[in-house]
Amino acid sequence: MIDTACKPLAEHFAERRAEGLVDIKFYVHASTGATVEKACAEAQTLFAAREAAQPFVFGDRRTK
């Protein structure tokens, strides 16, 4: 299960390492009900949302 849940995240980090990523850490505490699979899925969701986000364009003089 861990391989299936975390493979997309591992691939994402491999791409980022090629771009200069040095280190990243996630702290998973069993007391919160978190699992490695859930942490991987949530992190992947956050990274996917960030990549899909569009910047705000206000049309002011500071926007290029």
PDB file as gemmi writes it, atoms N, CA and C in Angstrom:
CRYST1    1.000    1.000    1.000  90.00  90.00  90.00 P 1                      
ATOM      1  N   MET A   1       0.824  -1.209   0.000  1.00  0.00           N  
ATOM      2  CA  MET A   1       0.000   0.000   0.000  1.00  0.00           C  
ATOM      3  C   MET A   1       0.854   1.252   0.000  1.00  0.00           C  
ATOM      4  N   ILE A   2       1.938   1.254   0.758  1.00  0.00           N  
ATOM      5  CA  ILE A   2       2.779   2.446   0.819  1.00  0.00           C  
ATOM      6  C   ILE A   2       3.357   2.770  -0.553  1.00  0.00           C  
ATOM      7  N   ASP A   3       3.804   1.749  -1.290  1.00  0.00           N  
ATOM      8  CA  ASP A   3       4.362   1.994  -2.610  1.00  0.00           C  
ATOM      9  C   ASP A   3       3.340   2.644  -3.532  1.00  0.00           C  
ATOM     10  N   THR A   4       2.102   2.154  -3.506  1.00  0.00           N  
ATOM     11  CA  THR A   4       1.050   2.696  -4.366  1.00  0.00           C  
ATOM     12  C   THR A   4       0.684   4.114  -3.968  1.00  0.00           C  
ATOM     13  N   ALA A   5       0.549   4.368  -2.689  1.00  0.00           N  
ATOM     14  CA  ALA A   5       0.128   5.683  -2.212  1.00  0.00           C  
ATOM     15  C   ALA A   5       1.225   6.729  -2.357  1.00  0.00           C  
ATOM     16  N   CYS A   6       2.468   6.338  -2.203  1.00  0.00           N  
ATOM     17  CA  CYS A   6       3.561   7.311  -2.168  1.00  0.00           C  
ATOM     18  C   CYS A   6       4.356   7.409  -3.467  1.00  0.00           C  
ATOM     19  N   LYS A   7       4.098   6.534  -4.420  1.00  0.00           N  
ATOM     20  CA  LYS A   7       4.865   6.564  -5.668  1.00  0.00           C  
ATOM     21  C   LYS A   7       4.732   7.903  -6.406  1.00  0.00           C  
ATOM     22  N   PRO A   8       3.516   8.452  -6.583  1.00  0.00           N  
ATOM     23  CA  PRO A   8       3.425   9.748  -7.269  1.00  0.00           C  
ATOM     24  C   PRO A   8       4.191  10.859  -6.541  1.00  0.00           C  
ATOM     25  N   LEU A   9       4.162  10.816  -5.217  1.00  0.00           N  
ATOM     26  CA  LEU A   9       4.884  11.820  -4.436  1.00  0.00           C  
ATOM     27  C   LEU A   9       6.390  11.641  -4.596  1.00  0.00           C  
ATOM     28  N   ALA A  10       6.855  10.400  -4.593  1.00  0.00           N  
ATOM     29  CA  ALA A  10       8.278  10.129  -4.800  1.00  0.00           C  
ATOM     30  C   ALA A  10       8.729  10.602  -6.174  1.00  0.00           C  
ATOM     31  N   GLU A  11       7.895  10.408  -7.187  1.00  0.00           N  
ATOM     32  CA  GLU A  11       8.227  10.878  -8.533  1.00  0.00           C  
ATOM     33  C   GLU A  11       8.280  12.404  -8.575  1.00  0.00           C  
ATOM     34  N   HIS A  12       7.347  13.039  -7.873  1.00  0.00           N  
ATOM     35  CA  HIS A  12       7.329  14.510  -7.796  1.00  0.00           C  
ATOM     36  C   HIS A  12       8.634  15.020  -7.184  1.00  0.00           C  
ATOM     37  N   PHE A  13       9.062  14.400  -6.088  1.00  0.00           N  
ATOM     38  CA  PHE A  13      10.295  14.831  -5.437  1.00  0.00           C  
ATOM     39  C   PHE A  13      11.523  14.523  -6.280  1.00  0.00           C  
ATOM     40  N   ALA A  14      11.496  13.455  -7.042  1.00  0.00           N  
ATOM     41  CA  ALA A  14      12.619  13.149  -7.939  1.00  0.00           C  
ATOM     42  C   ALA A  14      12.774  14.248  -8.982  1.00  0.00           C  
ATOM     43  N   GLU A  15      11.651  14.731  -9.504  1.00  0.00           N  
ATOM     44  CA  GLU A  15      11.695  15.842 -10.466  1.00  0.00           C  
ATOM     45  C   GLU A  15      12.238  17.104  -9.792  1.00  0.00           C  
ATOM     46  N   ARG A  16      11.795  17.365  -8.580  1.00  0.00           N  
ATOM     47  CA  ARG A  16      12.248  18.560  -7.864  1.00  0.00           C  
ATOM     48  C   ARG A  16      13.732  18.464  -7.504  1.00  0.00           C  
ATOM     49  N   ARG A  17      14.229  17.266  -7.178  1.00  0.00           N  
ATOM     50  CA  ARG A  17      15.663  17.095  -6.902  1.00  0.00           C  
ATOM     51  C   ARG A  17      16.483  17.472  -8.128  1.00  0.00           C  
ATOM     52  N   ALA A  18      15.978  17.123  -9.309  1.00  0.00           N  
ATOM     53  CA  ALA A  18      16.671  17.484 -10.545  1.00  0.00           C  
ATOM     54  C   ALA A  18      16.708  19.000 -10.725  1.00  0.00           C  
ATOM     55  N   GLU A  19      15.763  19.694 -10.096  1.00  0.00           N  
ATOM     56  CA  GLU A  19      15.698  21.163 -10.168  1.00  0.00           C  
ATOM     57  C   GLU A  19      16.381  21.834  -8.974  1.00  0.00           C  
ATOM     58  N   GLY A  20      16.958  21.027  -8.067  1.00  0.00           N  
ATOM     59  CA  GLY A  20      17.709  21.609  -6.966  1.00  0.00           C  
ATOM     60  C   GLY A  20      17.149  21.394  -5.577  1.00  0.00           C  
ATOM     61  N   LEU A  21      16.048  20.663  -5.426  1.00  0.00           N  
ATOM     62  CA  LEU A  21      15.513  20.379  -4.098  1.00  0.00           C  
ATOM     63  C   LEU A  21      16.565  19.641  -3.281  1.00  0.00           C  
ATOM     64  N   VAL A  22      16.788  20.100  -2.066  1.00  0.00           N  
ATOM     65  CA  VAL A  22      17.792  19.484  -1.210  1.00  0.00           C  
ATOM     66  C   VAL A  22      17.155  18.517  -0.219  1.00  0.00           C  
ATOM     67  N   ASP A  23      16.092  18.944   0.460  1.00  0.00           N  
ATOM     68  CA  ASP A  23      15.529  18.114   1.510  1.00  0.00           C  
ATOM     69  C   ASP A  23      14.094  18.539   1.786  1.00  0.00           C  
ATOM     70  N   ILE A  24      13.286  17.591   2.212  1.00  0.00           N  
ATOM     71  CA  ILE A  24      11.924  17.874   2.653  1.00  0.00           C  
ATOM     72  C   ILE A  24      11.556  16.813   3.681  1.00  0.00           C  
ATOM     73  N   LYS A  25      10.808  17.217   4.688  1.00  0.00           N  
ATOM     74  CA  LYS A  25      10.439  16.284   5.753  1.00  0.00           C  
ATOM     75  C   LYS A  25       8.954  16.408   6.055  1.00  0.00           C  
ATOM     76  N   PHE A  26       8.373  15.289   6.426  1.00  0.00           N  
ATOM     77  CA  PHE A  26       7.003  15.244   6.910  1.00  0.00           C  
ATOM     78  C   PHE A  26       7.029  14.509   8.235  1.00  0.00           C  
ATOM     79  N   TYR A  27       6.393  15.045   9.229  1.00  0.00           N  
ATOM     80  CA  TYR A  27       6.322  14.403  10.533  1.00  0.00           C  
ATOM     81  C   TYR A  27       4.922  13.829  10.704  1.00  0.00           C  
ATOM     82  N   VAL A  28       4.826  12.518  10.776  1.00  0.00           N  
ATOM     83  CA  VAL A  28       3.552  11.829  10.893  1.00  0.00           C  
ATOM     84  C   VAL A  28       3.459  11.256  12.300  1.00  0.00           C  
ATOM     85  N   HIS A  29       2.432  11.677  13.037  1.00  0.00           N  
ATOM     86  CA  HIS A  29       2.239  11.218  14.410  1.00  0.00           C  
ATOM     87  C   HIS A  29       1.058  10.254  14.460  1.00  0.00           C  
ATOM     88  N   ALA A  30       1.305   9.073  14.933  1.00  0.00           N  
ATOM     89  CA  ALA A  30       0.256   8.057  15.011  1.00  0.00           C  
ATOM     90  C   ALA A  30      -0.888   8.499  15.921  1.00  0.00           C  
ATOM     91  N   SER A  31      -0.616   9.327  16.899  1.00  0.00           N  
ATOM     92  CA  SER A  31      -1.660   9.746  17.837  1.00  0.00           C  
ATOM     93  C   SER A  31      -2.742  10.582  17.164  1.00  0.00           C  
ATOM     94  N   THR A  32      -2.455  11.145  15.995  1.00  0.00           N  
ATOM     95  CA  THR A  32      -3.447  11.947  15.271  1.00  0.00           C  
ATOM     96  C   THR A  32      -4.252  11.104  14.295  1.00  0.00           C  
ATOM     97  N   GLY A  33      -3.929   9.823  14.203  1.00  0.00           N  
ATOM     98  CA  GLY A  33      -4.625   8.959  13.249  1.00  0.00           C  
ATOM     99  C   GLY A  33      -4.009   8.996  11.865  1.00  0.00           C  
ATOM    100  N   ALA A  34      -2.925   9.722  11.712  1.00  0.00           N  
ATOM    101  CA  ALA A  34      -2.262   9.831  10.419  1.00  0.00           C  
ATOM    102  C   ALA A  34      -1.511   8.542  10.104  1.00  0.00           C  
ATOM    103  N   THR A  35      -1.464   8.234   8.841  1.00  0.00           N  
ATOM    104  CA  THR A  35      -0.670   7.108   8.367  1.00  0.00           C  
ATOM    105  C   THR A  35       0.249   7.618   7.265  1.00  0.00           C  
ATOM    106  N   VAL A  36       1.228   6.839   6.922  1.00  0.00           N  
ATOM    107  CA  VAL A  36       2.131   7.231   5.834  1.00  0.00           C  
ATOM    108  C   VAL A  36       1.338   7.407   4.547  1.00  0.00           C  
ATOM    109  N   GLU A  37       0.411   6.500   4.283  1.00  0.00           N  
ATOM    110  CA  GLU A  37      -0.393   6.581   3.066  1.00  0.00           C  
ATOM    111  C   GLU A  37      -1.209   7.870   3.020  1.00  0.00           C  
ATOM    112  N   LYS A  38      -1.829   8.230   4.142  1.00  0.00           N  
ATOM    113  CA  LYS A  38      -2.629   9.456   4.196  1.00  0.00           C  
ATOM    114  C   LYS A  38      -1.749  10.690   4.025  1.00  0.00           C  
ATOM    115  N   ALA A  39      -0.576  10.679   4.654  1.00  0.00           N  
ATOM    116  CA  ALA A  39       0.333  11.820   4.528  1.00  0.00           C  
ATOM    117  C   ALA A  39       0.798  11.985   3.090  1.00  0.00           C  
ATOM    118  N   CYS A  40       1.126  10.896   2.422  1.00  0.00           N  
ATOM    119  CA  CYS A  40       1.542  10.968   1.015  1.00  0.00           C  
ATOM    120  C   CYS A  40       0.412  11.494   0.140  1.00  0.00           C  
ATOM    121  N   ALA A  41      -0.786  10.985   0.344  1.00  0.00           N  
ATOM    122  CA  ALA A  41      -1.928  11.422  -0.462  1.00  0.00           C  
ATOM    123  C   ALA A  41      -2.226  12.900  -0.243  1.00  0.00           C  
ATOM    124  N   GLU A  42      -2.183  13.350   0.996  1.00  0.00           N  
ATOM    125  CA  GLU A  42      -2.465  14.752   1.280  1.00  0.00           C  
ATOM    126  C   GLU A  42      -1.391  15.667   0.709  1.00  0.00           C  
ATOM    127  N   ALA A  43      -0.133  15.287   0.840  1.00  0.00           N  
ATOM    128  CA  ALA A  43       0.952  16.093   0.276  1.00  0.00           C  
ATOM    129  C   ALA A  43       0.831  16.165  -1.239  1.00  0.00           C  
ATOM    130  N   GLN A  44       0.510  15.051  -1.874  1.00  0.00           N  
ATOM    131  CA  GLN A  44       0.360  15.049  -3.328  1.00  0.00           C  
ATOM    132  C   GLN A  44      -0.794  15.953  -3.747  1.00  0.00           C  
ATOM    133  N   THR A  45      -1.887  15.944  -2.993  1.00  0.00           N  
ATOM    134  CA  THR A  45      -3.023  16.821  -3.282  1.00  0.00           C  
ATOM    135  C   THR A  45      -2.619  18.288  -3.190  1.00  0.00           C  
ATOM    136  N   LEU A  46      -1.837  18.633  -2.169  1.00  0.00           N  
ATOM    137  CA  LEU A  46      -1.383  20.019  -2.011  1.00  0.00           C  
ATOM    138  C   LEU A  46      -0.468  20.451  -3.160  1.00  0.00           C  
ATOM    139  N   PHE A  47       0.471  19.589  -3.540  1.00  0.00           N  
ATOM    140  CA  PHE A  47       1.372  19.930  -4.642  1.00  0.00           C  
ATOM    141  C   PHE A  47       0.621  20.040  -5.970  1.00  0.00           C  
ATOM    142  N   ALA A  48      -0.361  19.177  -6.195  1.00  0.00           N  
ATOM    143  CA  ALA A  48      -1.161  19.238  -7.422  1.00  0.00           C  
ATOM    144  C   ALA A  48      -1.969  20.534  -7.474  1.00  0.00           C  
ATOM    145  N   ALA A  49      -2.535  20.934  -6.349  1.00  0.00           N  
ATOM    146  CA  ALA A  49      -3.301  22.183  -6.300  1.00  0.00           C  
ATOM    147  C   ALA A  49      -2.405  23.385  -6.548  1.00  0.00           C  
ATOM    148  N   ARG A  50      -1.211  23.347  -6.017  1.00  0.00           N  
ATOM    149  CA  ARG A  50      -0.271  24.455  -6.228  1.00  0.00           C  
ATOM    150  C   ARG A  50       0.105  24.574  -7.697  1.00  0.00           C  
ATOM    151  N   GLU A  51       0.336  23.449  -8.353  1.00  0.00           N  
ATOM    152  CA  GLU A  51       0.699  23.488  -9.764  1.00  0.00           C  
ATOM    153  C   GLU A  51      -0.458  23.956 -10.641  1.00  0.00           C  
ATOM    154  N   ALA A  52      -1.695  23.687 -10.227  1.00  0.00           N  
ATOM    155  CA  ALA A  52      -2.866  24.070 -11.007  1.00  0.00           C  
ATOM    156  C   ALA A  52      -3.297  25.514 -10.758  1.00  0.00           C  
ATOM    157  N   ALA A  53      -2.779  26.129  -9.713  1.00  0.00           N  
ATOM    158  CA  ALA A  53      -3.201  27.492  -9.339  1.00  0.00           C  
ATOM    159  C   ALA A  53      -2.738  28.515 -10.377  1.00  0.00           C  
ATOM    160  N   GLN A  54      -3.584  29.490 -10.582  1.00  0.00           N  
ATOM    161  CA  GLN A  54      -3.276  30.595 -11.485  1.00  0.00           C  
ATOM    162  C   GLN A  54      -2.959  31.835 -10.649  1.00  0.00           C  
ATOM    163  N   PRO A  55      -1.963  32.602 -11.052  1.00  0.00           N  
ATOM    164  CA  PRO A  55      -1.653  33.812 -10.284  1.00  0.00           C  
ATOM    165  C   PRO A  55      -2.761  34.862 -10.445  1.00  0.00           C  
ATOM    166  N   PHE A  56      -2.929  35.679  -9.421  1.00  0.00           N  
ATOM    167  CA  PHE A  56      -3.872  36.786  -9.501  1.00  0.00           C  
ATOM    168  C   PHE A  56      -3.291  37.875 -10.391  1.00  0.00           C  
ATOM    169  N   VAL A  57      -4.119  38.419 -11.258  1.00  0.00           N  
ATOM    170  CA  VAL A  57      -3.705  39.539 -12.102  1.00  0.00           C  
ATOM    171  C   VAL A  57      -4.685  40.665 -11.835  1.00  0.00           C  
ATOM    172  N   PHE A  58      -4.191  41.717 -11.193  1.00  0.00           N  
ATOM    173  CA  PHE A  58      -5.056  42.823 -10.821  1.00  0.00           C  
ATOM    174  C   PHE A  58      -5.095  43.917 -11.881  1.00  0.00           C  
ATOM    175  N   GLY A  59      -4.189  43.875 -12.841  1.00  0.00           N  
ATOM    176  CA  GLY A  59      -4.186  44.862 -13.900  1.00  0.00           C  
ATOM    177  C   GLY A  59      -3.657  46.213 -13.453  1.00  0.00           C  
ATOM    178  N   ASP A  60      -2.949  46.265 -12.337  1.00  0.00           N  
ATOM    179  CA  ASP A  60      -2.394  47.534 -11.901  1.00  0.00           C  
ATOM    180  C   ASP A  60      -1.042  47.760 -12.569  1.00  0.00           C  
ATOM    181  N   ARG A  61      -0.422  48.872 -12.294  1.00  0.00           N  
ATOM    182  CA  ARG A  61       0.809  49.222 -12.972  1.00  0.00           C  
ATOM    183  C   ARG A  61       1.998  48.362 -12.543  1.00  0.00           C  
ATOM    184  N   ARG A  62       1.867  47.604 -11.475  1.00  0.00           N  
ATOM    185  CA  ARG A  62       2.968  46.767 -11.021  1.00  0.00           C  
ATOM    186  C   ARG A  62       2.928  45.372 -11.647  1.00  0.00           C  
ATOM    187  N   THR A  63       1.840  45.044 -12.314  1.00  0.00           N  
ATOM    188  CA  THR A  63       1.721  43.743 -12.962  1.00  0.00           C  
ATOM    189  C   THR A  63       2.394  43.794 -14.316  1.00  0.00           C  
ATOM    190  N   LYS A  64       3.254  42.831 -14.552  1.00  0.00           N  
ATOM    191  CA  LYS A  64       3.925  42.796 -15.852  1.00  0.00           C  
ATOM    192  C   LYS A  64       3.176  41.924 -16.805  1.00  0.00           C  
TER     193      LYS A  64                                                      
END                                                                             
